């Protein structure tokens, strides 16, 4: 009997603690997140551009590369 009572009490406490509504974000927090995402995205794009230059350097004059570039 005690085990069932403690189990029910534990389930009620867990359900009550995990069912809280999230706090709304302020405009300053939103802007901070946007700036961080933009900064990381730009860093990833720059890294991809550096890798692409090294990979495509050998194929720039090939006719296959020209045909692939025209289909995109």
MIGU-551904 format. One record per residue: x negated, y negated, z negated of N, C-alpha, C, O in turn; chain. Coordinates in steps of 0.05 Angstrom, whole numbers. Layout:
// MIGU-551904
R     nxx     nyy     nzz    caxx    cayy    cazz     cxx     cyy     czz     oxx     oyy     ozz  kette
R       X       Y       Z       X       Y       Z       X       Y       Z       X       Y       Z      A
...
***
This chain:
// MIGU-551904
R     nxx     nyy     nzz    caxx    cayy    cazz     cxx     cyy     czz     oxx     oyy     ozz  kette
R     -16      24       0       0       0       0     -17     -25       0     -12     -44      15      A
R     -38     -25     -17     -56     -48     -18     -71     -51       8     -76     -74      17      A
R     -78     -29      21     -93     -31      46     -76     -44      68     -86     -61      83      A
R     -51     -36      69     -33     -48      89     -28     -78      84     -27     -94     103      A
R     -26     -85      59     -21    -113      51     -46    -130      58     -43    -151      69      A
R     -70    -119      52     -94    -134      59     -98    -136      89    -107    -156      99      A
R     -91    -115     103     -94    -115     132     -75    -135     144     -83    -150     162      A
R     -50    -136     135     -31    -157     145     -40    -185     139     -38    -203     155      A
R     -51    -189     114     -61    -215     107     -84    -223     124     -86    -246     133      A
R    -102    -204     130    -125    -210     147    -116    -217     176    -127    -236     187      A
R     -97    -202     186     -87    -208     213     -74    -236     215     -77    -250     234      A
R     -59    -243     194     -46    -269     193     -67    -291     192     -65    -312     206      A
R     -88    -287     176    -109    -307     174    -124    -310     200    -131    -333     209      A
R    -130    -288     213    -144    -289     239    -127    -303     260    -137    -320     275      A
R    -102    -296     261     -84    -308     281     -81    -338     275     -80    -354     294      A
R     -80    -346     250     -77    -374     244    -102    -390     250    -100    -413     258      A
R    -125    -379     246    -150    -393     250    -157    -395     280    -170    -414     288      A
R    -149    -376     295    -157    -376     324    -136    -389     341    -140    -391     366      A
R    -114    -398     331     -92    -409     347     -91    -439     344     -70    -451     345      A
R    -114    -452     341    -115    -481     338    -117    -494     366    -130    -484     384      A
R    -104    -517     368    -105    -532     393    -132    -547     396    -142    -557     376      A
R    -143    -548     420    -169    -561     423    -165    -592     421    -145    -603     428      A
R    -186    -605     411    -186    -634     409    -190    -646     436    -206    -636     452      A
R    -175    -667     443    -180    -680     469    -207    -694     469    -216    -705     449      A
R    -219    -694     493    -245    -706     496    -242    -736     501    -223    -745     513      A
R    -261    -751     491    -261    -780     495    -273    -786     522    -285    -769     535      A
R    -268    -811     532    -279    -819     558    -309    -818     558    -321    -811     579      A
R    -322    -825     536    -351    -825     535    -362    -796     538    -381    -792     552      A
R    -349    -777     525    -357    -749     528    -353    -739     556    -370    -725     567      A
R    -331    -747     569    -326    -739     597    -348    -750     615    -358    -736     633      A
R    -355    -775     612    -375    -788     629    -403    -775     624    -418    -771     643      A
R    -409    -768     599    -434    -755     593    -435    -728     608    -456    -721     619      A
R    -414    -713     607    -413    -687     620    -416    -690     650    -430    -675     663      A
R    -401    -709     661    -403    -714     690    -432    -721     699    -441    -710     719      A
R    -445    -738     683    -472    -746     690    -491    -722     688    -509    -719     705      A
R    -488    -706     668    -505    -682     665    -501    -663     688    -521    -652     698      A
R    -477    -659     696    -471    -640     718    -482    -651     744    -494    -636     760      A
R    -479    -677     749    -490    -689     773    -520    -686     774    -532    -680     795      A
R    -533    -691     751    -562    -690     750    -572    -661     756    -591    -658     771      A
R    -559    -641     744    -567    -614     749    -561    -605     777    -577    -591     789      A
R    -538    -613     788    -531    -606     815    -551    -617     835    -560    -604     854      A
R    -559    -643     831    -578    -655     849    -605    -642     847    -619    -639     867      A
R    -613    -633     823    -638    -618     820    -637    -592     835    -657    -584     848      A
R    -614    -578     834    -612    -553     849    -612    -557     879    -625    -541     893      A
R    -600    -578     888    -600    -584     917    -628    -590     927    -636    -581     948      A
R    -642    -606     911    -670    -613     918    -687    -588     919    -704    -585     937      A
R    -683    -570     900    -699    -545     899    -692    -528     924    -710    -516     935      A
R    -667    -527     931    -659    -511     955    -671    -524     980    -680    -509     998      A
R    -672    -550     982    -683    -563    1005    -713    -557    1008    -723    -553    1030      A
R    -727    -556     985    -756    -550     986    -760    -521     995    -779    -516    1010      A
R    -744    -503     986    -746    -475     994    -740    -472    1023    -753    -457    1038      A
R    -719    -485    1033    -710    -483    1061    -732    -492    1080    -736    -480    1101      A
R    -746    -513    1073    -767    -524    1090    -789    -503    1093    -799    -499    1116      A
R    -796    -490    1072    -817    -469    1074    -808    -445    1090    -824    -433    1104      A
R    -783    -437    1087    -773    -414    1101    -769    -419    1131    -776    -403    1148      A
R    -758    -442    1138    -752    -448    1166    -776    -458    1181    -774    -461    1206      A
R    -797    -463    1168    -821    -474    1182    -830    -456    1205    -839    -465    1226      A
R    -828    -430    1201    -838    -411    1221    -818    -407    1243    -825    -397    1265      A
R    -793    -414    1240    -772    -408    1259    -760    -433    1273    -741    -430    1288      A
R    -771    -456    1268    -760    -480    1280    -760    -480    1310    -742    -491    1323      A
R    -781    -469    1322    -784    -470    1352    -772    -445    1365    -772    -443    1390      A
R    -762    -426    1350    -752    -401    1362    -724    -406    1374    -708    -421    1363      A
R    -717    -393    1396    -691    -396    1409    -669    -385    1391    -646    -394    1392      A
R    -675    -364    1375    -655    -353    1357    -646    -373    1337    -622    -375    1330      A
R    -665    -389    1326    -659    -409    1306    -641    -431    1318    -622    -440    1306      A
R    -647    -439    1343    -631    -459    1356    -603    -449    1361    -584    -465    1357      A
R    -599    -424    1368    -573    -413    1373    -557    -412    1347    -533    -417    1346      A
R    -571    -404    1325    -557    -403    1299    -549    -431    1290    -528    -434    1278      A
R    -565    -451    1296    -559    -478    1288    -535    -489    1303    -520    -505    1293      A
R    -532    -481    1328    -510    -491    1344    -483    -479    1337    -462    -491    1341      A
R    -483    -454    1326    -458    -441    1319    -446    -451    1293    -422    -447    1288      A
R    -461    -464    1276    -451    -473    1250    -434    -497    1253    -424    -507    1233      A
***
